[in-house]
Structure formats: structure tokens, C-alpha cells
Amino acid sequence: MADKDKEKDHDKDHDEDSHTDKDADLKRIKQLIEIMKENGLVEIEIKHDEDKIVLKRAQPQQVFGGMPMMMPESGTAFAGSGGAGASSQHAAVPHEDLVEITSPIVGTFYATPSPDSESYVEVGSTVNAHTVVCIIEAMKVMNEIKAEVDGTIVEVLVTNGQAVEYGQVLFRVRPN
């Protein structure tokens, strides 16, 4: 009977140690979150021996006066993006009255659903709010991007397989 009492005490001590470890881990995670907030970090990955922790914070969407975010007109592609190939799909079009379709995530732009398929859209294509205009692959997940506007595609600013950034302009649409 004494052995059973010792087992119960051992289990009780083990549960208390486990609970204390969990509390300490939770405290460390909260400290990391505070550090992320203080330094404006969106993601942090920490490895220690065989342990690994990855923390990601959602990025706030910026809306100015209810209008979509506009990128500067001085350049149509981000530095380091394949600008030479992108120029074949867009012409010098005045930007006033155009709606920009931007990338909601960082990833790889695909103009087609599969390598042997036609492009979702091209210059001159008519789109509506529910028209899929491209796919952006992020972390091996294919995300369909919809036009969210009725109109005609007047510029395609990226090429198939190009890496894109959050907020990067992908298409310009002349609304109906």
C-alpha cells in the first residue's frame, strides 16, 4: 500500500512540475509577443536544441478613406522583380480612373491554373467581382485572387512565376 501512496505522490509532483513548465512556457511566449509588438515584427522563429517555436502576427490592413491603396506611379514593378518580361503585357495607360488589383499576400504569381492552361485574364479581358484573375501560391497553398471589380483589364504588371509582395499591384482595371 505504501508503494501506491508513493506513486500517487510522484504523479502529483509530476503534474505540478508539468503545470509549472507550462506556465513558464506561456510566460515566455507572452514575452516574445510583447517583443514582437515593441519592435514591429510580424514573424519570429526561435530554435533551441530540438525545440522550435514560430509566432506570426496578422498584419493590419491599411484603408485610406475607403479607397483602395494606390502604389506610387513612378514604378510599376518592385525592385528586383522581373520587369523586362512584365512590360510585354502592359502599355502606357493613364492611371486615373483605374482600379488596381493588388496582391493580398506574399507569394508566387501564376497567371494560369496549370502550366498547359490559358491565362485567367489578359489585357482586354472583361471581369466581374467574382472573376478569378490569378493564383498566388504561398506556403504551398494556391490562393485564387478575384477581381472584386467589374470592368476591363488594361494592364498586367507581373509575369507568370514572378515573386510578388503584399500590396504589389498585379492588374489595373478600367471599371464599367
Secondary structure by P-SEA (a helix, b strand, c coil): caaaaaaaaaaaaaaaaaaaaaaaaaaaaaaaaaaaaaacccbbbbbcccbbbbbbbbbbbbbccccccccccccccccccccccccccccccccccccccccccbbbbbcccccccccccccccccccccccbbbbcccbbbbbccccccccccccccccccccccccccccccc
